[in-house]
Amino acid sequence: MNAKPDNPGPGLAVARCLRGLPDFAGRLIGLGYDALDPGLHHGLLDAAYLLPYPTSGADAQFERLTGVRENERIDVVIPCLDAELTNFAHNETRLLSLGMRTLAPTREQIKGRAKDNLPALCRRLSIAVPDTRPVTDPSFFDRCTDDGWTYPLVVKGIYYDAAIVHDPAEAKAAFHRIADQWGYPVLAQEFVPGYEVNLVAVGDGRGGMVSPVMMRKKALTEKGKAWAGIAIDDDDLERLASRIVRALNWRGPLEVEALRGDDGLLYLIEVNPRFPAWVYLSHGVGRNLPAMVLRLLAGETAFDPPPPRPGTLFIRYAEEVIVPLGQFEAILIDGAVRTGSGNRKDP
């Protein structure tokens, strides 16, 4: 339920999608990792709980969710962060024994689209991708031009974060910052001039892709995250995403980030194994994708989504959430709080 303005997580947007369904009658339980995660205190939720950080491992996650299950009847869990997905994949059978279902990728699927494995996947599928190399030694950026690399280039974390750098000094500073936060390897990627287009959808686990929604970024944060975007209809992007979903037999939410280069080619940049923070646009265009997760888990197999309404625009904004001290103390000390305000509709 992280909702930092410059780099928001998807959790709050997923909650807004579900709360926005006219016939939704369930309870929304927010899960987070920091007492200051703004989404934990948002009025959309019925209750909120802290989890141990993903680095604590699958057993710690399962133990905590077992405790949460004693207080809440949780039927479905929708993971929203890359770093937690491996633990959820490991715990899928155990969570199912508690009555908690997930529609999430397997560990093999997560690994198959990982940033360091993406070039191999693209070669297999004949998809254009910028040259990418794992880097563990920052001196690479001093000598990379000898190997044919040119500045600017992109320095990326294995999970999150990316920076466009224009010289070795900038590159090494970005390398150390990203490695300190996200670990190794750090990735160096060729910079391709053009504009970014993204797709979000749900894989049915049988090679099918359900209700794709596409958008072009119109405004960015300093971290390159979408602050505003407009829904588009791009047949090339949809075909590219369908090939990936089919090749990986993808199950659950995914986001495909691509770049329409100035050369006219479509380059695959990333495949994220969860909903993006802009997934609320799917509700705005009539293809509510978190709802599709619930429908797939309920056994539905036939979908006839409406057209995705190209031209629909989203603009993100920041707002102050007023939090009673007792509510914050409860989540900070006890790791849990029941807000009791989650039944209101999101405007």
TIKEVEX-654204 format. One line per 2 residues: their letters; for each residue x, y, z of C-alpha. Coordinates in nm, 3 decimals, padded with zeros to 5 digits. Layout:
BEGIN
A	X,Y,Z | ...;
END
This chain:
BEGIN
MN	00.000,00.000,00.000 | 00.295,00.229,-00.065;
AK	00.168,00.540,-00.242 | 00.473,00.766,-00.258;
PD	00.405,01.043,-00.508 | 00.727,01.002,-00.706;
NP	00.725,00.620,-00.712 | 00.387,00.481,-00.605;
GP	00.309,00.115,-00.564 | -00.002,-00.039,-00.722;
GL	-00.186,-00.139,-00.404 | -00.396,00.173,-00.357;
AV	-00.494,00.176,-00.727 | -00.600,-00.191,-00.704;
AR	-00.813,-00.109,-00.399 | -00.973,00.183,-00.584;
CL	-01.058,-00.045,-00.876 | -01.228,-00.299,-00.652;
RG	-01.410,-00.041,-00.442 | -01.532,00.121,-00.762;
LP	-01.722,-00.189,-00.874 | -02.098,-00.124,-00.842;
DF	-02.165,-00.474,-00.707 | -01.857,-00.511,-00.483;
AG	-01.965,-00.614,-00.134 | -01.640,-00.748,00.008;
RL	-01.396,-00.615,00.264 | -01.064,-00.467,00.156;
IG	-00.762,-00.551,00.372 | -00.448,-00.351,00.299;
LG	-00.107,-00.513,00.347 | 00.205,-00.303,00.375;
YD	00.563,-00.296,00.497 | 00.592,00.045,00.663;
AL	00.364,00.219,00.909 | 00.396,00.533,00.695;
DP	00.272,00.363,00.378 | -00.002,00.614,00.293;
GL	-00.240,00.357,00.146 | -00.268,00.183,00.484;
HH	-00.442,00.491,00.620 | -00.669,00.560,00.325;
GL	-01.044,00.553,00.383 | -01.090,00.283,00.116;
LD	-00.977,00.008,00.350 | -01.163,-00.186,00.615;
AA	-00.841,-00.291,00.790 | -00.465,-00.276,00.741;
YL	-00.176,-00.499,00.849 | 00.201,-00.482,00.831;
LP	00.398,-00.772,00.684 | 00.764,-00.860,00.743;
YP	00.987,-00.730,00.466 | 01.022,-00.971,00.170;
TS	01.386,-01.030,00.259 | 01.262,-01.208,00.573;
GA	01.164,-01.499,00.349 | 00.861,-01.710,00.262;
DA	00.821,-01.868,00.605 | 00.800,-01.529,00.777;
QF	00.543,-01.414,00.523 | 00.330,-01.726,00.572;
ER	00.348,-01.704,00.950 | 00.232,-01.343,00.946;
LT	-00.050,-01.410,00.699 | -00.161,-01.701,00.916;
GV	-00.193,-01.456,01.203 | -00.383,-01.208,00.988;
RE	-00.615,-01.489,00.878 | -00.716,-01.541,01.242;
NE	-00.864,-01.190,01.244 | -00.980,-01.152,00.885;
RI	-01.152,-01.382,00.640 | -00.921,-01.329,00.342;
DV	-01.037,-01.510,00.030 | -00.806,-01.352,-00.229;
VI	-00.461,-01.195,-00.208 | -00.341,-00.973,-00.494;
PC	00.038,-00.923,-00.461 | 00.148,-00.582,-00.582;
LD	00.528,-00.569,-00.546 | 00.796,-00.749,-00.748;
AE	01.004,-00.821,-00.438 | 00.725,-01.009,-00.259;
LT	00.612,-01.225,-00.550 | 00.870,-01.501,-00.508;
NF	00.754,-01.551,-00.149 | 00.390,-01.562,-00.259;
AH	00.476,-01.815,-00.530 | 00.656,-02.030,-00.273;
NE	00.360,-02.006,-00.033 | 00.079,-02.056,-00.285;
TR	-00.016,-02.408,-00.174 | 00.013,-02.324,00.195;
LL	-00.200,-02.011,00.155 | -00.459,-02.211,-00.034;
SL	-00.482,-02.444,00.264 | -00.589,-02.140,00.468;
GM	-00.851,-02.045,00.208 | -00.642,-01.767,00.053;
RT	-00.625,-01.782,-00.326 | -00.389,-01.592,-00.553;
LA	-00.368,-01.549,-00.928 | 00.002,-01.485,-00.951;
PT	00.293,-01.607,-01.162 | 00.501,-01.911,-01.072;
RE	00.865,-01.881,-00.975 | 00.962,-02.006,-01.323;
QI	00.748,-01.740,-01.490 | 00.888,-01.468,-01.266;
KG	01.241,-01.575,-01.353 | 01.165,-01.603,-01.725;
RA	01.079,-01.232,-01.756 | 01.338,-01.101,-01.509;
KD	01.535,-00.804,-01.636 | 01.858,-01.001,-01.661;
NL	01.681,-01.280,-01.855 | 01.480,-01.052,-02.082;
PA	01.734,-01.038,-02.368 | 01.730,-01.418,-02.398;
LC	01.348,-01.422,-02.401 | 01.343,-01.155,-02.670;
RR	01.590,-01.344,-02.887 | 01.372,-01.655,-02.860;
LS	01.062,-01.460,-02.961 | 01.235,-01.234,-03.219;
IA	01.140,-00.922,-03.024 | 01.356,-00.610,-03.046;
VP	01.517,-00.514,-02.716 | 01.784,-00.257,-02.623;
DT	02.124,-00.410,-02.553 | 02.135,-00.488,-02.180;
RP	02.422,-00.609,-01.962 | 02.446,-00.698,-01.591;
VT	02.714,-00.493,-01.416 | 02.881,-00.564,-01.083;
DP	03.192,-00.347,-01.128 | 03.135,00.029,-01.172;
SF	03.458,00.061,-01.371 | 03.254,-00.081,-01.661;
FD	03.123,00.270,-01.718 | 03.476,00.405,-01.773;
RC	03.559,00.154,-02.044 | 03.220,00.069,-02.196;
TD	03.272,00.303,-02.491 | 03.566,00.083,-02.594;
DG	03.314,-00.201,-02.636 | 03.081,00.001,-02.856;
WT	02.851,00.150,-02.593 | 02.761,00.517,-02.626;
YP	02.627,00.773,-02.381 | 02.357,00.843,-02.280;
LV	02.267,00.500,-02.146 | 02.028,00.371,-01.881;
VK	02.131,00.230,-01.541 | 01.860,00.009,-01.387;
GI	01.798,-00.190,-01.071 | 01.714,-00.559,-01.083;
YY	01.372,-00.487,-00.926 | 01.307,-00.113,-00.950;
DA	01.458,00.222,-01.040 | 01.627,00.353,-01.351;
AI	01.834,00.656,-01.441 | 01.943,00.802,-01.775;
VH	02.311,00.892,-01.745 | 02.530,01.097,-01.976;
DP	02.886,01.026,-01.864 | 03.084,00.780,-01.649;
AE	03.056,00.995,-01.335 | 02.674,01.003,-01.354;
AK	02.667,00.634,-01.435 | 02.879,00.533,-01.136;
AA	02.677,00.752,-00.900 | 02.356,00.588,-01.023;
FH	02.519,00.245,-00.999 | 02.611,00.289,-00.631;
RI	02.273,00.441,-00.538 | 02.074,00.163,-00.704;
AD	02.301,-00.117,-00.578 | 02.277,00.014,-00.222;
QW	01.897,00.005,-00.238 | 01.822,-00.298,-00.459;
GY	02.138,-00.508,-00.463 | 02.329,-00.666,-00.749;
PV	02.349,-00.697,-01.038 | 02.283,-00.349,-01.167;
LA	02.189,-00.337,-01.534 | 02.332,-00.115,-01.805;
QE	02.096,-00.069,-02.098 | 02.128,00.098,-02.435;
FV	01.934,00.424,-02.454 | 01.683,00.422,-02.739;
PG	01.531,00.761,-02.832 | 01.155,00.750,-02.871;
YE	00.843,00.747,-02.655 | 00.715,00.490,-02.405;
VN	00.398,00.287,-02.439 | 00.273,00.049,-02.171;
LV	00.021,-00.235,-02.155 | -00.148,-00.392,-01.854;
AV	-00.346,-00.715,-01.871 | -00.411,-01.042,-01.690;
GD	-00.278,-01.378,-01.808 | -00.519,-01.669,-01.763;
GR	-00.241,-01.925,-01.705 | -00.323,-02.106,-02.029;
GG	-00.153,-01.870,-02.272 | -00.443,-01.628,-02.304;
MV	-00.432,-01.255,-02.233 | -00.745,-01.095,-02.083;
SP	-00.863,-00.734,-02.135 | -00.543,-00.548,-02.230;
VM	-00.534,-00.176,-02.158 | -00.266,00.038,-02.320;
MR	-00.144,00.389,-02.255 | 00.121,00.637,-02.360;
KK	00.297,00.830,-02.088 | 00.238,01.205,-02.108;
AL	00.410,01.329,-01.790 | 00.676,01.166,-01.572;
TE	00.808,01.191,-01.218 | 01.181,01.232,-01.161;
KG	01.198,00.852,-01.134 | 01.038,00.809,-01.476;
KA	00.700,00.694,-01.340 | 00.381,00.799,-01.516;
WA	00.223,01.113,-01.366 | -00.020,01.138,-01.655;
GI	-00.102,00.910,-01.945 | -00.355,00.863,-02.221;
AI	-00.525,00.539,-02.325 | -00.425,00.422,-02.673;
DD	-00.496,00.132,-02.906 | -00.171,-00.011,-03.044;
DD	-00.200,-00.338,-03.235 | 00.178,-00.390,-03.242;
LE	00.203,-00.357,-02.864 | -00.090,-00.592,-02.809;
RL	00.062,-00.856,-03.040 | 00.399,-00.823,-02.864;
AS	00.239,-00.870,-02.522 | 00.032,-01.166,-02.646;
RI	00.348,-01.342,-02.763 | 00.509,-01.298,-02.421;
VR	00.199,-01.419,-02.234 | 00.171,-01.721,-02.462;
AL	00.542,-01.808,-02.443 | 00.550,-01.790,-02.062;
NW	00.196,-01.928,-02.013 | 00.162,-01.625,-01.791;
RG	-00.074,-01.635,-01.495 | -00.196,-01.322,-01.324;
PL	-00.139,-00.951,-01.373 | 00.146,-00.814,-01.581;
EV	00.266,-00.487,-01.726 | 00.459,-00.469,-02.053;
EA	00.675,-00.160,-02.096 | 00.787,-00.087,-02.449;
LR	00.944,00.196,-02.644 | 00.839,00.316,-02.986;
GD	01.179,00.417,-03.119 | 01.243,00.710,-03.350;
DG	01.338,00.439,-03.602 | 00.976,00.316,-03.595;
LL	01.056,-00.013,-03.421 | 00.887,-00.131,-03.102;
YL	01.142,-00.226,-02.835 | 01.056,-00.427,-02.525;
IE	01.192,-00.257,-02.211 | 01.048,-00.455,-01.918;
VN	00.784,-00.708,-01.821 | 00.661,-00.640,-01.468;
PR	00.494,-00.934,-01.290 | 00.213,-00.735,-01.126;
FP	-00.027,-00.450,-01.182 | 00.128,-00.106,-01.236;
AW	00.041,00.198,-01.028 | -00.164,00.333,-01.320;
VY	-00.399,00.030,-01.323 | -00.690,00.254,-01.214;
LS	-00.701,00.364,-01.579 | -00.838,00.015,-01.654;
HG	-01.146,00.105,-01.445 | -01.166,00.437,-01.621;
VG	-01.186,00.275,-01.965 | -01.433,00.006,-01.860;
RN	-01.190,-00.287,-01.832 | -01.144,-00.316,-01.457;
LP	-00.850,-00.557,-01.439 | -00.846,-00.630,-01.063;
AM	-01.208,-00.737,-01.113 | -01.086,-00.974,-01.388;
VL	-00.858,-01.140,-01.131 | -01.161,-01.211,-00.912;
RL	-01.360,-01.341,-01.208 | -01.080,-01.576,-01.316;
LA	-01.043,-01.707,-00.962 | -01.420,-01.765,-00.959;
GE	-01.378,-01.996,-01.258 | -01.497,-01.770,-01.539;
TA	-01.335,-01.839,-01.875 | -01.535,-01.632,-02.125;
FD	-01.479,-01.257,-02.142 | -01.616,-00.997,-02.380;
PP	-01.459,-00.670,-02.261 | -01.578,-00.340,-02.407;
PP	-01.348,-00.137,-02.633 | -01.072,00.026,-02.424;
RP	-01.178,00.388,-02.502 | -00.862,00.538,-02.655;
GT	-00.820,00.902,-02.563 | -00.914,00.860,-02.197;
LF	-00.661,01.047,-01.985 | -00.545,00.991,-01.628;
IR	-00.363,01.248,-01.418 | -00.215,01.150,-01.083;
YA	-00.227,01.386,-00.790 | -00.101,01.393,-00.432;
EE	-00.333,01.446,-00.137 | -00.296,01.470,00.238;
VI	-00.461,01.194,00.439 | -00.563,01.295,00.791;
VP	-00.474,01.013,01.030 | -00.578,00.999,01.399;
LG	-00.275,00.943,01.619 | -00.432,00.631,01.767;
QF	-00.466,00.476,01.422 | -00.102,00.542,01.342;
EA	00.009,00.409,01.681 | -00.192,00.092,01.627;
IL	-00.025,00.011,01.294 | 00.317,00.112,01.429;
ID	00.300,-00.085,01.755 | 00.058,-00.368,01.681;
GA	00.111,-00.395,01.304 | -00.265,-00.386,01.253;
VR	-00.556,-00.143,01.249 | -00.924,-00.164,01.163;
TG	-01.042,00.161,01.015 | -01.407,00.062,00.971;
SG	-01.441,00.321,00.694 | -01.391,00.106,00.391;
NR	-01.752,00.086,00.283 | -01.760,00.429,00.124;
KD	-01.734,00.448,-00.254 | -01.424,00.603,-00.407;
P	-01.515,00.919,-00.599;
END
